Amino acid sequence: MTKDPFDAALDGFERWTAATKRKLSADPETVVGEVETLLDLMRNYLEVEGPADLGAGDLRELLLRIYPRKMTVFDADDTQDTIPAVRDFLAFLAERGEIPEGTARALGRELDEIAPRFTEAMMDPSNWGMAGSLVQAMAADGVDLDDQAAVDRWISRYNARLAGVGDDEDDEDDDLVDLKEAFGLPDQMAPVRLPEPEELAALARRAPLMAQLRKLAWWLGAGRAVTEDEELASGDAAEAAAELGIDVARLPYLWWMALDAVFVDLDEDQANAIPGESAHAWDEGDEDEVLDIWEMVFALVIGDTLDAAAALDPDRSEELEFSGHGAALAVTLFLARPDGLPVAEVSEVIRASATDELPPAQAEETWQSWVREHGDPARLLLDLMAEHHAIQIADTEYGPVARLTPLGLAAVREQLVESEVDIPLLPDAEHMTAAQLISLAAGASEEEFTAETAAWLSYRTAEPAARELLAVAAASDPASRILAVGVVLTEIGALAEPVWREALGRIELRAYANAALAALAGGDPAVASLPGLEPDDNDLAWMITDALAAEGWDDPGDDASRGPDALTRRLAEAVPAGQELAVFELMARVPHPDAADVLTAIGKHHPDKKIAKLARKSAYKAATRQAARRQ
């Protein structure tokens, strides 16, 4: 049998470290363990058949994206052994002839570029996966991660905070996780539009899970006997499952949820189950009561579903960690709007987190044993969330994708706002400002934004609408400016001509106005301009800076899609070869607030040393001029 190339590489590396006369970069005591981690992540998350297939960009993807998501460290000092270990592993591959010399040199240069950024990437909360965020938050709160009881107590408080449970005045805020801090959230996020409370309540009443809880409660009638464990006797359980049209194996989840949500209660003797207070309130209460009950059940779904599953099969779940995934999933779905999360990705994250403490072979065996018997835990959780109308799961060409519904969006937003994240609520289209319309785009799909734009324009005449949009464009960041300009061009068209002429006096808009007027006159704005309105050099420099900043080139960070090769291609599209110095100098002269950042990023990341040096010089000039303008 052919040996796994990753295992073979680890065995070979261990023998090499013991025999080589070369001075290792890493600590000899830890280097093999570091490389074992490297190879595990490489095997599971990089699309390579083995270490010999490593190529350009693979180390960047592995160390700046995969490592921060999959490996949890609590101190920056804990990251110091990784880069030296990778360096030793590359030396091993090159010396053994596993990779060509040219590839080894290229990977070494890539590692040199990564090295000063690795620790920052590992400690940046925005790079952590959902499980990593929770572990970091627990550590920050002083939780002993080896104390399972302490971990469980922390997770219970976390789930309560997320879903709005435990809001009694006696609760101490310091004991609750700060979602803003745990997930590295900004002070403000894109606004959302939510239905009115009466519409949300109507959606809640139509949730299949709520209908099942209600039906279970009223099926009890005057009461049904329960066991010492507060469960239905087997005969009654079978009858209840048949009444609800579900499998008997599904009933325990529903029963425990009904008890916790007080759809089912026990009589004074604790011997019989009877319809509870929530069952009456659900039928008789107003919209606020309905939404409160819905949110309480939502808390139970995300907080207790996987724990309940584990309790049903303690032998198989003993080595699996199922706590905390529901709460993290809810927040991550909010952050992933409007695109949502692929179901396969949710499944993989929960699998990886649940088996994180196990050796790879044992993790796979334990996980598959559970899945064979009970199915994928992620699907259990997602299906219950879907039945509760908190999410919807839609098929796409890439597989099923989960997205929050308005009900789920409202529930998670409320908890994020309590964590001091400002997430504005949008008014209706008639009362929405142009600035609110443009800000909405960050959290809406293209189809949703198009519909919102059409509704907004239906309440306005062309010129005032165009004037309001262009005012926003002049005052906004490049991405918002280009979006607002695009709305005027495509949705208002020729009726905006007088407003475009007014915009010729604004440097932020002059180039766009010139192109729009040329197009309206029948010319191609790419090759022709109206007489007297030819774009000057400053216009072109502004548009180039706008375009690069709007695409994120003012702060590419660790985004693998914005590496040196991508920058080279993008800059070649924007700037003719050989004219880089002239364009950089123009960018440094225009009063564009992002010019210095864009030029700095080019100087830092462009692989052509000459072009990078020109960009750095121009970045210094741009920054100096910006400082002078502020005085």
C-alpha positions as CSV (number, residue, x, y, z in Angstrom):
1,M,0.0,0.0,0.0
2,T,1.3,3.4,-0.9
3,K,2.1,5.5,2.2
4,D,0.2,8.8,2.6
5,P,2.6,11.5,1.3
6,F,2.0,13.7,4.3
7,D,2.8,10.9,6.8
8,A,5.8,10.0,4.7
9,A,7.0,13.6,4.7
10,L,6.6,13.8,8.5
11,D,8.6,10.5,9.0
12,G,11.3,11.7,6.7
13,F,11.5,15.1,8.3
14,E,11.8,13.5,11.8
15,R,14.7,11.4,10.6
16,W,16.3,14.3,8.8
17,T,16.2,16.6,11.9
18,A,17.9,13.8,13.9
19,A,20.7,13.3,11.3
20,T,21.3,16.7,9.7
21,K,24.4,18.8,10.5
22,R,22.5,21.9,9.5
23,K,21.6,24.2,12.3
24,L,17.8,24.2,12.6
25,S,15.9,27.5,12.7
26,A,13.3,26.1,15.1
27,D,13.7,24.5,18.5
28,P,14.7,20.9,18.0
29,E,12.4,19.8,20.8
30,T,9.3,21.2,19.2
31,V,10.0,21.4,15.4
32,V,8.5,17.9,14.6
33,G,5.3,18.7,16.4
34,E,5.0,22.1,14.6
35,V,5.5,20.4,11.2
36,E,3.0,17.7,12.1
37,T,0.4,20.4,12.6
38,L,1.5,22.1,9.4
39,L,1.0,18.8,7.5
40,D,-2.4,18.1,9.0
41,L,-3.7,21.5,8.0
42,M,-2.1,21.1,4.6
43,R,-3.7,17.7,4.1
44,N,-7.2,18.9,5.2
45,Y,-7.4,22.4,3.8
46,L,-5.0,22.9,0.9
47,E,-5.7,21.5,-2.5
48,V,-2.4,19.7,-2.8
49,E,-1.8,15.9,-3.1
50,G,1.3,16.2,-0.9
51,P,4.1,18.6,0.3
52,A,5.9,18.2,-3.0
53,D,3.0,20.0,-4.8
54,L,3.3,23.2,-2.8
55,G,3.3,26.2,-5.1
56,A,3.0,30.0,-5.2
57,G,0.5,31.3,-2.7
58,D,0.0,28.0,-0.8
59,L,2.1,29.1,2.2
60,R,0.3,32.5,2.3
61,E,-3.1,30.7,2.3
62,L,-1.9,28.2,4.9
63,L,-0.3,30.5,7.4
64,L,-2.3,33.7,7.0
65,R,-5.8,32.3,6.5
66,I,-6.0,28.6,7.5
67,Y,-3.8,28.8,10.6
68,P,-5.7,31.6,12.3
69,R,-9.0,29.9,11.7
70,K,-8.0,26.5,12.8
71,M,-5.4,27.0,15.5
72,T,-6.1,28.8,18.8
73,V,-3.3,30.7,20.6
74,F,-3.6,32.8,23.7
75,D,-0.4,34.7,23.6
76,A,1.7,36.1,20.8
77,D,4.7,34.3,22.1
78,D,3.0,31.0,21.2
79,T,3.3,31.8,17.5
80,Q,7.1,32.1,17.5
81,D,7.9,28.5,16.7
82,T,5.8,28.1,13.5
83,I,7.7,30.2,10.9
84,P,11.1,28.7,11.9
85,A,9.6,25.2,11.7
86,V,8.2,25.9,8.2
87,R,11.6,27.2,7.2
88,D,13.3,24.0,8.4
89,F,10.6,21.9,6.5
90,L,11.3,23.8,3.3
91,A,15.0,23.1,3.7
92,F,14.3,19.4,4.2
93,L,12.1,19.3,1.0
94,A,14.8,21.0,-1.0
95,E,17.7,18.9,0.3
96,R,15.8,15.7,-0.3
97,G,14.9,16.9,-3.9
98,E,11.2,16.8,-3.1
99,I,10.7,20.2,-4.7
100,P,12.8,21.9,-7.4
101,E,15.4,24.5,-6.3
102,G,13.5,27.3,-8.0
103,T,10.3,26.4,-6.2
104,A,12.2,26.2,-2.9
105,R,13.6,29.7,-3.4
106,A,10.2,31.0,-4.4
107,L,8.6,29.5,-1.3
108,G,11.4,30.8,0.9
109,R,10.7,34.3,-0.4
110,E,7.0,33.9,0.2
111,L,7.8,32.8,3.7
112,D,10.0,35.8,4.2
113,E,7.0,38.0,3.2
114,I,4.7,36.1,5.6
115,A,7.0,36.0,8.6
116,P,6.4,39.6,9.9
117,R,2.6,39.3,9.4
118,F,2.1,35.9,10.9
119,T,1.7,36.8,14.6
120,E,-0.6,39.7,13.8
121,A,-2.8,37.4,11.7
122,M,-3.0,34.8,14.4
123,M,-4.0,37.3,17.1
124,D,-6.5,39.2,14.9
125,P,-10.0,38.2,16.0
126,S,-11.5,38.9,12.6
127,N,-9.4,35.9,11.3
128,W,-10.6,33.4,13.9
129,G,-13.2,30.8,13.0
130,M,-16.4,30.5,15.0
131,A,-14.9,27.9,17.4
132,G,-11.7,29.9,17.8
133,S,-13.6,33.0,18.7
134,L,-15.5,31.2,21.5
135,V,-12.3,29.7,22.9
136,Q,-10.6,33.1,22.9
137,A,-13.6,34.7,24.6
138,M,-13.5,31.9,27.3
139,A,-9.8,32.4,27.9
140,A,-10.3,36.2,28.1
141,D,-12.9,35.6,30.8
142,G,-10.5,33.4,32.8
143,V,-12.3,30.1,32.1
144,D,-10.2,27.0,32.8
145,L,-10.5,25.2,29.5
146,D,-9.7,21.9,31.2
147,D,-12.6,22.3,33.5
148,Q,-15.6,21.0,31.5
149,A,-18.1,22.3,34.1
150,A,-16.7,25.8,33.9
151,V,-16.8,25.6,30.1
152,D,-20.4,24.5,30.1
153,R,-21.4,27.3,32.5
154,W,-19.7,29.9,30.3
155,I,-21.4,28.5,27.2
156,S,-24.8,28.6,28.9
157,R,-24.4,32.2,29.7
158,Y,-23.2,32.9,26.1
159,N,-26.3,31.3,24.6
160,A,-28.5,33.1,27.0
161,R,-27.0,36.4,26.1
162,L,-27.3,35.7,22.4
163,A,-30.9,34.7,22.5
164,G,-32.1,37.2,25.1
165,V,-32.6,34.7,27.9
166,G,-31.6,35.6,31.4
167,D,-32.2,39.4,31.2
168,D,-33.2,39.7,34.8
169,E,-31.9,42.7,36.6
170,D,-29.9,40.5,38.9
171,D,-27.8,39.2,36.1
172,E,-24.3,40.6,36.1
173,D,-23.3,42.0,32.7
174,D,-19.7,41.1,33.4
175,D,-20.5,37.4,33.4
176,L,-21.9,37.6,29.8
177,V,-19.8,37.3,26.7
178,D,-19.3,40.5,24.7
179,L,-20.3,39.5,21.2
180,K,-18.6,42.5,19.8
181,E,-15.3,41.6,21.4
182,A,-15.6,37.8,20.8
183,F,-16.2,38.2,17.1
184,G,-14.0,41.3,16.5
185,L,-16.9,43.3,15.3
186,P,-16.7,47.0,14.3
187,D,-18.5,49.8,16.1
188,Q,-21.0,50.0,13.3
189,M,-22.3,47.6,10.7
190,A,-24.4,47.9,7.6
191,P,-28.1,48.8,8.2
192,V,-30.8,46.2,7.9
193,R,-34.5,46.4,6.9
194,L,-36.9,44.4,9.1
195,P,-40.6,43.9,8.7
196,E,-42.9,45.6,11.2
197,P,-43.5,43.7,14.5
198,E,-47.0,42.5,13.4
199,E,-45.5,41.0,10.2
200,L,-42.7,39.3,12.2
201,A,-45.3,37.9,14.6
202,A,-47.3,36.5,11.7
203,L,-44.1,34.9,10.4
204,A,-43.4,33.4,13.8
205,R,-46.9,31.9,14.0
206,R,-46.3,30.1,10.7
207,A,-43.1,28.4,11.9
208,P,-43.6,24.6,11.7
209,L,-41.6,24.1,14.9
210,M,-43.9,26.4,16.8
211,A,-46.9,24.6,15.4
212,Q,-45.5,21.3,16.6
213,L,-44.9,22.6,20.1
214,R,-48.4,23.9,20.3
215,K,-49.9,20.7,19.0
216,L,-47.9,18.6,21.5
217,A,-49.1,20.8,24.3
218,W,-52.8,20.6,23.5
219,W,-52.5,16.8,22.7
220,L,-51.8,16.4,26.4
221,G,-55.4,17.3,27.2
222,A,-56.2,17.0,30.9
223,G,-52.7,15.5,31.4
224,R,-50.5,12.5,30.6
225,A,-48.4,10.6,33.1
226,V,-44.6,11.1,33.0
227,T,-41.7,9.1,34.3
228,E,-39.4,10.2,37.1
229,D,-37.2,11.7,34.4
230,E,-40.2,13.9,33.3
231,E,-40.6,12.0,30.0
232,L,-43.6,10.4,28.5
233,A,-44.1,6.7,28.9
234,S,-43.2,4.7,25.7
235,G,-46.8,4.1,24.7
236,D,-47.7,7.8,25.0
237,A,-44.5,8.8,23.3
238,A,-45.4,6.7,20.3
239,E,-48.9,8.1,20.3
240,A,-47.5,11.7,20.5
241,A,-45.1,11.1,17.6
242,A,-47.9,9.7,15.5
243,E,-50.1,12.7,16.3
244,L,-47.4,15.1,15.3
245,G,-46.4,13.1,12.2
246,I,-42.8,12.7,13.3
247,D,-40.4,9.8,13.9
248,V,-40.3,8.7,17.6
249,A,-36.5,9.4,17.6
250,R,-37.3,13.1,17.0
251,L,-39.8,13.4,19.9
252,P,-37.2,13.8,22.7
253,Y,-35.9,17.0,21.1
254,L,-39.4,18.4,20.9
255,W,-40.4,17.2,24.3
256,W,-37.4,18.8,26.1
257,M,-37.9,22.0,24.2
258,A,-41.6,22.1,25.1
259,L,-40.7,21.7,28.8
260,D,-38.0,24.4,28.7
261,A,-40.2,26.8,26.8
262,V,-43.2,26.0,29.1
263,F,-45.4,24.8,26.3
264,V,-45.6,21.8,28.5
265,D,-45.6,21.9,32.3
266,L,-46.0,19.5,35.2
267,D,-49.0,19.4,37.6
268,E,-48.6,20.1,41.3
269,D,-47.7,16.4,41.9
270,Q,-45.0,16.4,39.2
271,A,-46.7,13.3,37.9
272,N,-48.6,14.5,34.8
273,A,-47.7,16.7,31.9
274,I,-50.2,19.4,31.1
275,P,-50.4,22.4,28.6
276,G,-48.1,25.1,29.9
277,E,-48.3,28.9,30.1
278,S,-46.6,29.4,26.8
279,A,-49.2,27.3,25.0
280,H,-52.0,29.6,26.3
281,A,-50.0,32.8,25.6
282,W,-49.2,31.6,22.1
283,D,-52.9,31.3,21.3
284,E,-54.1,34.3,23.2
285,G,-51.2,36.7,23.4
286,D,-50.4,39.9,21.4
287,E,-47.6,40.2,18.8
288,D,-45.0,41.1,21.5
289,E,-45.8,38.0,23.5
290,V,-45.7,35.9,20.4
291,L,-42.3,37.3,19.4
292,D,-41.0,36.8,23.0
293,I,-42.0,33.1,22.9
294,W,-40.5,32.6,19.5
295,E,-37.2,34.1,20.6
296,M,-37.2,31.9,23.7
297,V,-37.6,28.8,21.5
298,F,-34.9,30.2,19.2
299,A,-32.6,30.4,22.2
300,L,-33.3,26.7,23.0
301,V,-32.7,25.6,19.4
302,I,-29.3,27.2,19.1
303,G,-28.3,26.6,22.7
304,D,-29.5,23.1,23.5
305,T,-30.1,21.1,20.3
306,L,-26.6,19.5,20.0
307,D,-26.3,19.1,23.8
308,A,-29.6,17.2,23.8
309,A,-28.4,15.0,20.9
310,A,-25.2,14.2,22.9
311,A,-27.3,13.3,26.0
312,L,-29.2,10.7,24.0
313,D,-26.1,8.8,23.2
314,P,-23.5,9.5,25.9
315,D,-21.2,6.6,24.7
316,R,-20.7,8.0,21.2
317,S,-20.7,11.7,22.3
318,E,-18.3,11.2,25.2
319,E,-15.3,12.3,23.1
320,L,-17.1,14.9,21.0
321,E,-17.6,18.5,22.0
322,F,-21.0,19.7,20.9
323,S,-21.5,22.8,23.1
324,G,-21.6,26.3,21.8
325,H,-21.9,25.7,18.1
326,G,-25.5,27.0,17.8
327,A,-24.8,30.5,19.2
328,A,-21.6,30.9,17.1
329,L,-23.5,29.7,14.0
330,A,-26.2,32.3,14.5
331,V,-23.7,35.2,14.7
332,T,-21.7,33.9,11.8
333,L,-24.8,33.7,9.7
334,F,-25.5,37.4,10.5
335,L,-22.0,38.3,9.5
336,A,-22.3,36.3,6.3
337,R,-25.4,38.2,5.0
338,P,-26.5,38.4,2.2
339,D,-24.5,35.5,0.8
340,G,-25.1,33.1,3.7
341,L,-23.1,30.0,4.6
342,P,-22.7,26.8,2.6
343,V,-24.2,23.9,4.5
344,A,-21.1,21.9,3.8
345,E,-18.9,24.6,5.4
346,V,-21.1,24.7,8.5
347,S,-20.8,20.9,8.7
348,E,-17.0,21.0,8.4
349,V,-16.6,23.7,11.0
350,I,-18.8,21.8,13.6
351,R,-17.0,18.5,12.8
352,A,-13.5,20.1,13.2
353,S,-14.5,21.8,16.4
354,A,-16.2,18.8,17.9
355,T,-13.2,16.6,17.3
356,D,-10.5,19.2,17.8
357,E,-9.0,17.6,20.9
358,L,-8.7,14.1,19.2
359,P,-5.8,12.7,17.1
360,P,-6.8,12.8,13.4
361,A,-7.4,9.0,13.1
362,Q,-9.5,8.8,16.3
363,A,-11.3,12.0,15.3
364,E,-12.4,10.6,12.0
365,E,-13.5,7.2,13.5
366,T,-15.4,8.9,16.4
367,W,-17.1,11.3,14.1
368,Q,-18.1,8.7,11.5
369,S,-19.5,6.5,14.3
370,W,-21.8,9.3,15.3
371,V,-22.8,10.2,11.8
372,R,-23.6,6.6,10.9
373,E,-25.9,6.3,13.9
374,H,-27.5,9.8,14.1
375,G,-26.6,11.7,11.0
376,D,-24.7,15.0,10.6
377,P,-25.2,17.2,13.8
378,A,-24.9,20.3,11.6
379,R,-28.0,19.2,9.6
380,L,-29.9,18.5,12.8
381,L,-29.2,22.0,14.0
382,L,-29.8,23.7,10.7
383,D,-33.0,21.7,10.0
384,L,-34.4,22.8,13.4
385,M,-33.5,26.4,12.7
386,A,-35.2,26.2,9.3
387,E,-38.3,24.6,10.9
388,H,-38.3,27.5,13.3
389,H,-38.2,30.0,10.4
390,A,-34.9,31.4,11.7
391,I,-33.1,30.4,8.6
392,Q,-33.9,29.3,5.1
393,I,-31.8,26.7,3.2
394,A,-31.7,27.2,-0.6
395,D,-30.1,25.0,-3.3
396,T,-27.5,26.7,-5.4
397,E,-25.1,25.5,-8.1
398,Y,-22.5,25.1,-5.3
399,G,-24.8,23.1,-3.0
400,P,-27.3,24.2,-0.3
401,V,-26.7,27.5,1.4
402,A,-28.2,28.7,4.7
403,R,-29.3,32.3,5.3
404,L,-31.1,34.1,8.1
405,T,-34.7,34.9,7.6
406,P,-36.1,38.3,8.8
407,L,-37.0,36.6,12.1
408,G,-33.5,35.3,12.6
409,L,-32.0,38.5,11.5
410,A,-34.1,40.5,14.0
411,A,-33.2,38.1,16.9
412,V,-29.4,38.2,16.3
413,R,-29.4,41.9,15.6
414,E,-31.0,42.6,18.9
415,Q,-28.2,40.8,20.8
416,L,-25.5,42.5,18.8
417,V,-27.0,45.9,19.5
418,E,-26.9,45.0,23.2
419,S,-23.2,44.3,22.7
420,E,-22.9,47.9,21.5
421,V,-22.6,47.3,17.8
422,D,-24.6,49.9,16.0
423,I,-26.8,48.3,13.3
424,P,-29.3,50.9,12.1
425,L,-32.8,49.9,11.0
426,L,-33.8,51.3,7.7
427,P,-37.0,53.2,7.2
428,D,-39.3,52.4,4.3
429,A,-38.3,53.4,0.8
430,E,-40.3,56.7,0.9
431,H,-38.5,58.0,3.9
432,M,-35.1,56.5,3.3
433,T,-32.2,58.9,2.4
434,A,-29.8,58.4,-0.4
435,A,-27.1,57.7,2.1
436,Q,-29.1,55.0,3.7
437,L,-29.9,53.5,0.3
438,I,-26.2,53.3,-0.6
439,S,-25.2,51.9,2.9
440,L,-27.8,49.2,2.5
441,A,-25.8,47.6,-0.4
442,A,-23.2,46.2,2.0
443,G,-25.7,43.8,3.5
444,A,-28.0,43.1,0.5
445,S,-27.8,40.9,-2.5
446,E,-27.7,42.5,-5.9
447,E,-31.3,41.6,-6.5
448,E,-32.4,43.1,-3.2
449,F,-30.4,46.3,-3.8
450,T,-31.9,46.7,-7.2
451,A,-35.4,46.3,-5.8
452,E,-34.7,48.8,-3.0
453,T,-33.3,51.3,-5.5
454,A,-36.4,51.0,-7.7
455,A,-38.7,51.5,-4.7
456,W,-36.7,54.5,-3.5
457,L,-36.7,56.1,-7.0
458,S,-40.5,55.6,-7.3
459,Y,-41.1,58.2,-4.6
460,R,-38.8,60.9,-6.2
461,T,-38.5,62.8,-9.4
462,A,-35.3,62.4,-11.4
463,E,-33.3,65.5,-10.8
464,P,-33.7,65.7,-7.0
465,A,-32.9,62.0,-6.8
466,A,-29.8,62.4,-8.9
467,R,-28.7,65.4,-6.9
468,E,-29.1,63.6,-3.6
469,L,-27.2,60.5,-4.9
470,L,-24.3,62.6,-6.2
471,A,-24.1,64.5,-3.0
472,V,-23.6,61.2,-1.2
473,A,-21.1,60.1,-3.9
474,A,-19.0,63.3,-3.4
475,A,-18.9,62.8,0.4
476,S,-18.5,59.0,0.5
477,D,-15.7,56.4,0.4
478,P,-14.7,55.2,-3.1
479,A,-16.8,52.0,-3.1
480,S,-20.0,54.0,-2.1
481,R,-19.1,56.8,-4.6
482,I,-18.8,54.3,-7.5
483,L,-22.1,52.7,-6.5
484,A,-24.0,55.9,-6.2
485,V,-22.6,57.1,-9.5
486,G,-23.7,53.8,-11.1
487,V,-27.3,54.2,-9.8
488,V,-27.5,57.7,-11.4
489,L,-26.1,56.4,-14.7
490,T,-28.1,53.2,-15.0
491,E,-31.4,54.0,-13.2
492,I,-31.9,57.7,-13.9
493,G,-30.1,58.0,-17.2
494,A,-30.6,61.1,-19.5
495,L,-32.9,62.8,-17.0
496,A,-29.9,63.4,-14.8
497,E,-28.0,65.5,-17.4
498,P,-28.5,68.9,-15.6
499,V,-27.2,67.4,-12.4
500,W,-24.2,66.0,-14.1
501,R,-23.3,69.4,-15.4
502,E,-23.6,70.8,-11.9
503,A,-21.2,68.1,-10.7
504,L,-18.4,69.2,-13.1
505,G,-17.2,71.6,-10.4
506,R,-16.5,68.8,-7.9
507,I,-13.1,67.1,-8.2
508,E,-14.6,63.9,-6.7
509,L,-17.2,63.8,-9.4
510,R,-15.8,65.7,-12.4
511,A,-14.4,62.6,-14.2
512,Y,-17.6,60.7,-13.7
513,A,-19.6,63.6,-14.9
514,N,-17.6,64.0,-18.0
515,A,-18.0,60.3,-18.9
516,A,-21.7,60.5,-18.2
517,L,-22.2,63.6,-20.4
518,A,-20.1,62.1,-23.2
519,A,-22.3,58.9,-23.1
520,L,-25.5,60.9,-23.1
521,A,-24.2,62.9,-26.1
522,G,-23.8,59.6,-28.0
523,G,-20.0,59.3,-27.6
524,D,-18.0,56.5,-26.0
525,P,-16.8,57.9,-22.6
526,A,-13.8,55.5,-22.9
527,V,-12.5,57.2,-26.0
528,A,-14.2,60.5,-26.5
529,S,-15.2,63.5,-24.4
530,L,-17.3,66.6,-25.1
531,P,-15.4,69.6,-26.4
532,G,-14.0,71.6,-23.4
533,L,-14.8,68.8,-21.0
534,E,-11.8,66.5,-21.7
535,P,-10.7,64.9,-18.4
536,D,-7.4,66.4,-17.1
537,D,-4.7,64.4,-15.4
538,N,-6.1,65.0,-12.0
539,D,-9.5,63.5,-13.0
540,L,-7.7,60.4,-14.3
541,A,-5.6,60.1,-11.1
542,W,-8.7,60.5,-8.9
543,M,-10.6,57.7,-10.8
544,I,-7.6,55.3,-10.7
545,T,-7.3,55.9,-6.9
546,D,-11.1,55.5,-6.5
547,A,-11.1,52.2,-8.4
548,L,-8.1,50.7,-6.5
549,A,-9.4,51.8,-3.1
550,A,-12.9,50.6,-3.8
551,E,-11.5,47.1,-4.6
552,G,-9.6,47.1,-1.3
553,W,-6.1,48.0,-2.5
554,D,-5.8,50.7,0.1
555,D,-5.7,48.0,2.8
556,P,-5.3,44.5,1.3
557,G,-4.2,43.0,4.6
558,D,-4.0,39.2,4.5
559,D,-6.6,38.7,1.7
560,A,-5.2,36.0,-0.5
561,S,-7.1,37.3,-3.5
562,R,-5.1,40.5,-3.2
563,G,-1.6,39.1,-3.3
564,P,1.4,40.4,-5.4
565,D,0.3,38.6,-8.6
566,A,-3.2,40.0,-8.3
567,L,-1.9,43.5,-7.7
568,T,0.4,43.2,-10.7
569,R,-2.5,42.3,-13.0
570,R,-4.8,45.0,-11.6
571,L,-2.3,47.7,-11.8
572,A,-1.5,46.7,-15.4
573,E,-5.2,47.2,-16.2
574,A,-5.3,50.6,-14.6
575,V,-1.9,52.1,-15.6
576,P,-0.2,51.7,-19.0
577,A,3.2,49.9,-18.7
578,G,6.1,52.4,-18.4
579,Q,3.8,55.2,-17.1
580,E,3.7,54.1,-13.4
581,L,5.9,57.0,-12.2
582,A,3.8,59.6,-13.9
583,V,0.5,58.1,-12.6
584,F,1.9,57.7,-9.1
585,E,3.0,61.3,-9.0
586,L,-0.4,62.4,-10.2
587,M,-2.1,60.2,-7.5
588,A,0.2,61.9,-4.9
589,R,-0.9,65.4,-6.0
590,V,-4.7,65.0,-6.0
591,P,-6.4,65.6,-2.6
592,H,-7.8,62.0,-2.5
593,P,-7.9,60.8,1.1
594,D,-7.0,57.3,0.1
595,A,-4.1,58.1,-2.2
596,A,-1.3,57.6,0.4
597,D,-2.8,54.3,1.5
598,V,-3.2,52.9,-2.0
599,L,0.4,53.9,-3.0
600,T,1.7,52.5,0.3
601,A,0.0,49.2,-0.4
602,I,1.5,49.1,-3.9
603,G,4.9,49.9,-2.5
604,K,4.6,47.1,0.0
605,H,3.1,44.3,-2.1
606,H,4.1,44.9,-5.7
607,P,6.7,42.2,-6.7
608,D,8.5,44.5,-9.2
609,K,11.0,46.2,-6.9
610,K,11.3,49.3,-9.2
611,I,7.6,49.9,-9.3
612,A,7.3,49.3,-5.6
613,K,10.1,51.8,-4.9
614,L,8.4,54.4,-7.1
615,A,5.1,53.9,-5.3
616,R,6.7,54.2,-1.9
617,K,8.3,57.6,-2.8
618,S,4.9,58.8,-4.1
619,A,3.2,57.5,-1.0
620,Y,5.5,59.7,1.1
621,K,4.6,62.7,-1.0
622,A,0.9,62.0,-0.8
623,A,1.0,61.6,3.0
624,T,3.0,64.8,3.4
625,R,0.5,66.8,1.3
626,Q,-2.4,65.3,3.2
627,A,-0.8,66.4,6.5
628,A,-0.2,69.9,5.2
629,R,-3.8,70.2,4.0
630,R,-5.1,69.3,7.5
631,Q,-3.1,72.2,9.1
